[in-house]
Amino acid sequence: MKKLLIAGGRVMDPETKFDQKADILIEDGRITVINPAQKPLDIEAFDASGLLVIPGAIDLHVHLRDLEQSHKETIHSGTLAARHGGVTTLLAMPNTKPALDSEESIKAYMDLIAENGHVDVLIAGAITSGLSGKALAQFDRYKAMGLPFITDDGFDVNDEGLLKEAYVKAAELGLIVMTHPEMDSISPDGVMNEGEISRKLAVPGQSNEKEWKAVERGIRLALETGARAHMTHLSTKESIDLIRAAKKDSDLITCDVTPHHFALTDKEVEEKGGIAKVNPPLRTEADRQAVLEGIKDGTVDALVTDHAPHSLEEKERDVENAAFGFTGLEILIPSAIDELHFKQGIDLMRVIDLLTYQPAKLANLAVGRIQKGARADLTLIDLNLEKEVSASDFQSLGKVTPFIGQKLRGWPVGTLYKGELFL
């Protein structure tokens, strides 16, 4: 029986609110004792003194690419990046090429994950066939295959009749509808936030209405059908306000936000061009403050990266022609801790909760906890470690993010996945 002792760290479990210095005994990949009274003498020990020990982070929005997009990312490189960033469970989006819209394509992707993955990978199945928005995918088998979510992420389903049909079916099957909220009919050519900076750069902008109108529609359909609705990567004040109001009357509605939307604004696009191009776009300071308020008051249910790696050639173009999105897995934890805890003063337990237990609860996963019997997925963090974000440190093939060059504090220095320690 393989044993490992993680000794002397500050152990934080958001579900039970446990927060104290403790030892964790791990046997055969599971936590068997927390704070053992008598330390075994015959096992390997890792000195975690001075480190924060949390459940392995869970990222419910990742683009792993591979297949016909392996120049952007592969399952091997993407899951290595996750582990390097302290993420031990992730949800892969279905907008691969070919799309994950059938039992056959999902099974093939699962086989690739089994062969090349370094962390747990869940899959979100497509809502429509080929992500076309024209006909529903055959998602009757999704639940049996272990898929908790359906989404056409990268797009929204703009045919409301078809989208309502998907909500009805999701309610029947026990699936969560993850909405990439975006109305194609509004600001159809927008490449960044519509406002002072888009006008200064003379490029088409995306209005806030493009997002919040879709959020409004998703909430209405969830309430009409009884389906669970999760709104992903929210970026506008109006969207946060709508979710906050909906939650007062229903537990069907949840949402997540990204570090780039709570830490950055559209000024990054003015300074860095296509490097900072993302969808939904970086917004104004007022929107950023609204996202932060949603985190503080409990409106937001999880933090995600929307990790969307591209080649340098695809990103080092002007704003209009660069690809949407950038890498994020390896800076999820420090970007969250630095901005939310150290700069905004949000309680550290709340930040860790949004990175671990809350996404686990949302997706009904048996991880995100440090408790006896739980799988030993843990992340070791040095809260005092401050360093610049550098592309040369990334395991991901995606080397582009507007965070490069910024100093962040609170970096992961070790990850345990199924009880195995990676430093």
C-alpha positions in Angstrom: 0.0 0.0 0.0 1.6 3.3 -1.2 1.6 5.9 1.5 2.4 9.7 1.5 2.3 12.2 4.3 1.7 15.9 3.5 3.1 17.4 6.6 2.6 20.8 8.3 0.7 22.7 5.7 -2.2 25.1 6.2 -5.1 22.9 5.1 -8.2 24.5 3.8 -11.4 22.6 3.0 -14.2 24.9 1.8 -17.0 22.5 2.3 -16.4 22.0 6.0 -14.6 25.4 6.5 -11.7 23.6 8.0 -8.7 26.0 8.0 -5.7 25.1 10.2 -2.3 23.6 10.2 -2.5 19.8 9.7 -1.0 16.7 8.3 -2.7 14.7 5.6 -2.1 10.9 5.3 -2.7 9.5 1.9 -2.9 5.8 1.2 -3.4 4.3 -2.3 -4.5 7.7 -3.7 -7.1 8.5 -1.0 -7.0 10.6 2.1 -7.2 8.3 5.1 -6.4 10.6 8.0 -6.2 14.4 8.6 -4.0 15.5 11.4 -2.8 12.0 12.4 -2.1 11.9 16.1 1.0 9.7 15.6 3.0 10.1 12.4 3.9 6.8 10.8 7.6 6.3 10.5 7.7 4.0 7.5 6.3 6.4 4.8 7.5 9.1 2.5 6.7 12.6 3.8 6.6 16.0 2.1 7.2 19.0 4.2 4.4 21.5 3.4 5.3 23.9 6.1 4.5 27.5 5.0 2.3 26.3 2.2 -1.5 26.4 1.7 -3.0 23.0 0.9 -6.3 23.1 -0.9 -8.4 20.6 -2.9 -7.2 20.3 -6.5 -8.7 23.2 -8.5 -11.6 22.4 -10.9 -12.0 24.4 -14.2 -15.4 24.0 -15.8 -14.4 25.7 -19.0 -11.4 24.6 -21.0 -10.7 24.2 -24.8 -8.3 21.2 -25.1 -8.2 21.3 -28.9 -6.3 18.3 -30.4 -7.6 16.4 -33.4 -7.5 18.9 -36.3 -6.4 21.7 -34.0 -3.3 20.0 -32.5 -1.2 23.0 -33.5 -3.1 25.0 -30.9 -3.1 22.5 -28.1 -3.2 18.7 -27.5 -4.8 16.7 -24.7 -1.3 15.9 -23.6 -0.1 19.5 -23.4 -3.3 20.9 -22.1 -3.7 18.5 -19.2 0.0 18.9 -18.4 -0.7 22.7 -18.2 -3.7 22.0 -16.0 -1.6 19.9 -13.6 1.2 22.5 -13.6 -1.4 25.1 -12.7 -2.9 23.1 -9.8 -6.0 22.1 -11.8 -6.8 18.4 -11.3 -10.3 18.3 -12.9 -11.4 20.1 -16.0 -14.4 20.3 -18.4 -13.5 20.1 -22.1 -15.6 22.1 -24.5 -17.1 20.4 -27.5 -16.0 22.8 -30.2 -13.2 20.6 -31.4 -12.8 19.6 -35.0 -14.7 17.4 -35.5 -17.2 18.5 -32.9 -18.1 16.4 -29.8 -21.7 16.0 -30.9 -22.3 12.2 -31.0 -21.5 9.0 -29.1 -18.9 8.1 -31.7 -17.0 11.4 -31.6 -17.1 11.6 -27.8 -16.0 8.0 -27.4 -13.0 8.7 -29.7 -12.1 11.8 -27.7 -12.4 9.9 -24.4 -10.0 7.3 -25.8 -7.5 10.1 -26.5 -7.9 11.4 -23.0 -7.4 8.0 -21.5 -4.2 7.6 -23.5 -2.8 11.2 -23.1 -4.4 12.9 -20.1 -2.6 13.9 -16.9 -5.7 15.0 -14.9 -9.4 14.2 -14.8 -11.2 15.4 -18.0 -14.9 15.7 -18.2 -16.6 16.4 -21.6 -19.4 18.8 -22.4 -21.5 17.5 -25.3 -22.7 19.7 -28.1 -26.3 21.0 -28.2 -26.5 21.0 -31.9 -25.1 18.8 -34.6 -21.8 20.2 -35.8 -22.3 23.2 -33.5 -24.4 24.5 -36.5 -27.3 25.8 -34.5 -29.6 24.1 -37.0 -30.6 20.7 -35.5 -30.2 19.2 -32.1 -27.4 16.7 -31.6 -28.3 13.2 -30.5 -27.6 13.8 -26.8 -29.8 11.0 -25.3 -26.6 9.0 -24.5 -24.6 11.9 -23.0 -25.7 11.3 -19.4 -24.9 7.6 -19.5 -21.4 8.5 -20.9 -20.8 10.7 -17.9 -21.4 14.1 -19.6 -23.0 16.6 -17.1 -23.3 19.5 -19.5 -24.5 20.4 -23.0 -23.2 23.5 -24.8 -22.4 24.9 -28.1 -19.7 27.0 -26.5 -18.0 29.3 -28.9 -21.5 30.0 -30.2 -25.0 30.5 -28.9 -28.0 28.7 -30.3 -29.9 31.6 -31.8 -33.0 29.7 -32.9 -35.1 30.2 -29.8 -37.5 27.4 -30.7 -34.6 25.0 -31.1 -33.0 26.2 -27.9 -36.2 25.7 -26.0 -36.4 22.2 -27.3 -32.9 21.6 -26.0 -33.9 22.9 -22.6 -36.9 20.7 -22.4 -34.8 17.6 -23.4 -32.1 18.6 -20.9 -34.6 18.8 -18.1 -35.9 15.3 -19.0 -32.3 13.8 -19.2 -30.9 15.6 -16.1 -28.3 17.6 -18.1 -27.2 21.1 -17.4 -27.4 23.6 -20.3 -24.2 25.7 -20.4 -24.9 28.8 -22.3 -22.3 30.9 -24.1 -24.5 34.0 -24.0 -24.4 35.9 -27.2 -27.1 37.2 -29.6 -25.7 37.0 -33.1 -28.2 39.6 -34.3 -26.6 42.2 -32.0 -23.2 43.6 -32.9 -22.6 40.7 -35.3 -19.1 42.0 -36.4 -17.8 43.1 -33.0 -14.2 42.2 -32.2 -13.9 44.0 -28.8 -16.0 45.8 -26.3 -18.1 48.6 -27.8 -17.1 51.9 -26.2 -14.6 54.6 -26.1 -11.6 52.4 -27.0 -13.3 50.6 -29.9 -14.2 54.0 -31.3 -10.6 55.3 -30.8 -9.2 52.2 -32.6 -12.0 52.4 -35.3 -12.9 48.7 -35.0 -16.4 47.2 -34.6 -17.5 46.7 -31.0 -19.7 44.3 -29.1 -22.4 46.0 -27.0 -23.2 44.7 -23.5 -26.7 44.0 -24.9 -25.3 41.2 -27.1 -24.5 39.2 -23.9 -27.2 40.2 -21.4 -30.1 39.7 -23.8 -28.9 36.0 -24.2 -28.6 35.7 -20.4 -32.2 37.0 -20.1 -33.4 34.5 -22.7 -31.6 31.6 -21.0 -33.1 32.4 -17.6 -36.5 32.6 -19.0 -36.2 29.3 -20.8 -34.8 27.6 -17.7 -37.8 28.8 -15.6 -40.3 27.8 -18.3 -38.8 24.2 -18.7 -37.3 23.4 -15.3 -33.9 22.8 -16.8 -30.7 23.8 -15.0 -29.0 26.7 -16.8 -25.4 27.6 -16.3 -24.3 30.9 -17.9 -20.6 30.9 -18.6 -17.9 33.6 -18.7 -20.2 36.5 -17.8 -18.6 39.9 -18.5 -21.2 42.6 -18.1 -22.9 44.4 -15.2 -26.3 43.7 -16.7 -25.7 40.0 -16.9 -24.6 39.8 -13.2 -27.6 41.8 -12.2 -29.9 39.4 -14.1 -28.4 36.3 -12.5 -28.6 37.9 -9.0 -32.3 38.7 -9.4 -33.0 35.2 -10.9 -31.3 33.4 -8.0 -33.7 35.0 -5.5 -36.6 33.0 -7.0 -34.9 29.8 -8.4 -32.0 27.5 -7.8 -31.9 26.5 -11.5 -29.6 29.3 -12.4 -25.8 29.4 -12.0 -22.9 31.2 -13.5 -19.2 31.5 -13.7 -16.6 34.3 -14.5 -13.0 34.4 -15.6 -9.9 36.0 -14.2 -9.5 38.2 -17.3 -13.0 39.6 -16.8 -12.5 40.4 -13.1 -8.9 41.6 -13.4 -8.6 43.3 -16.8 -10.5 45.8 -19.0 -10.7 46.8 -22.6 -7.7 49.1 -22.1 -5.6 45.9 -22.6 -6.8 45.8 -26.2 -5.6 49.3 -26.8 -2.2 48.4 -25.4 -1.7 44.8 -26.7 -4.0 44.5 -29.7 -5.0 41.0 -30.8 -3.2 39.4 -27.8 -6.0 40.7 -25.6 -8.8 39.7 -28.0 -11.3 37.4 -26.4 -15.0 36.5 -26.6 -16.8 37.8 -24.6 -14.5 40.8 -24.8 -12.7 42.5 -22.0 -15.1 45.2 -20.8 -15.1 48.5 -19.0 -14.0 49.2 -15.4 -17.7 49.5 -14.4 -18.3 46.0 -15.7 -15.2 44.7 -14.0 -16.4 46.1 -10.7 -19.8 44.5 -11.2 -18.2 41.1 -11.8 -16.2 41.6 -8.6 -19.4 42.5 -6.7 -21.0 39.3 -8.0 -18.1 37.3 -6.6 -18.3 39.0 -3.3 -22.0 38.7 -2.8 -22.4 35.0 -3.9 -24.0 35.6 -7.3 -21.0 33.9 -9.0 -20.8 30.2 -8.5 -17.4 29.3 -10.0 -14.2 30.7 -11.5 -13.1 29.3 -14.8 -10.4 30.1 -17.4 -12.0 29.7 -20.8 -8.6 28.4 -21.6 -8.5 29.0 -25.4 -5.0 28.4 -26.8 -4.0 29.5 -30.3 -0.7 29.7 -32.2 1.4 32.8 -32.0 0.7 33.5 -35.6 -3.0 33.4 -35.0 -2.7 35.9 -32.1 0.0 38.3 -33.3 -2.3 40.0 -35.7 -4.3 43.2 -35.5 -7.4 43.3 -33.4 -9.8 42.6 -36.3 -8.0 39.6 -37.6 -6.5 37.9 -34.5 -8.2 34.8 -33.1 -10.5 35.1 -30.1 -9.1 33.8 -26.8 -5.9 33.0 -25.0 -4.3 30.5 -22.5 -5.3 30.5 -18.9 -4.9 27.1 -17.1 -1.5 27.8 -15.6 -2.4 31.2 -14.1 -5.9 30.5 -12.8 -4.9 30.2 -9.2 -2.4 33.1 -8.9 -4.6 35.4 -10.9 -7.6 34.6 -8.7 -5.7 34.9 -5.4 -3.7 38.0 -6.4 -6.7 40.0 -7.6 -9.5 38.7 -5.4 -7.7 38.1 -2.1 -4.7 40.4 -2.0 -6.1 43.3 -4.0 -9.8 43.1 -3.3 -9.7 41.8 0.2 -12.1 38.9 -0.4 -11.8 36.2 2.2 -9.3 33.5 1.0 -11.8 30.7 1.9 -14.3 32.3 -0.5 -11.7 32.4 -3.3 -10.7 28.7 -2.7 -14.3 27.7 -2.5 -15.0 29.2 -6.0 -12.0 27.3 -7.4 -12.8 23.9 -5.8 -15.9 22.9 -3.9 -18.4 25.1 -5.7 -17.6 23.9 -9.2 -17.6 20.3 -7.8 -21.0 20.8 -6.3 -22.3 22.5 -9.5 -21.3 19.5 -11.6 -22.1 16.9 -9.0 -18.5 15.7 -8.7 -17.0 13.8 -5.7 -13.9 15.9 -5.7 -13.1 19.4 -4.5 -12.8 18.3 -0.8 -10.1 17.5 1.7 -11.9 14.9 3.8 -11.3 11.3 5.0 -12.0 9.0 2.1 -11.8 11.7 -0.6 -9.5 11.2 -3.6 -6.2 12.8 -2.9 -6.3 15.6 -5.4 -4.5 18.5 -3.8 -2.8 21.7 -4.7 0.0 23.2 -2.7 0.3 27.0 -2.9 2.9 29.5 -1.8 0.9 32.6 -0.9 4.1 34.6 -0.5 5.5 33.6 -3.9 5.3 36.6 -6.3 6.6 36.4 -9.8 5.9 37.6 -13.4 3.8 35.6 -15.7 6.1 34.2 -18.4 5.3 32.2 -21.5 8.5 30.3 -21.1 7.0 28.7 -17.9 3.9 27.4 -19.7 3.4 23.7 -20.4 0.5 24.7 -22.7 1.2 25.1 -26.4 -0.7 28.4 -26.1 1.9 30.9 -25.1 -0.3 34.0 -25.3 -2.2 35.9 -22.6 -2.5 39.6 -21.7 -1.3 38.6 -18.2 2.3 38.0 -19.5 4.6 40.4 -17.7 2.3 41.0 -14.8 3.4 40.1 -11.3 1.0 37.8 -9.5 1.2 36.5 -6.0 0.0 33.1 -4.7 1.4 30.4 -7.1 0.9 26.7 -7.0 4.2 24.9 -6.3 3.0 21.3 -6.3 0.0 19.2 -7.3 -1.2 15.9 -6.1 -3.4 13.9 -8.5 -4.8 10.6 -7.2 -2.2 10.8 -4.5 0.8 11.2 -6.7 2.9 14.3 -6.1 4.1 16.5 -9.0 6.4 19.4 -8.2 
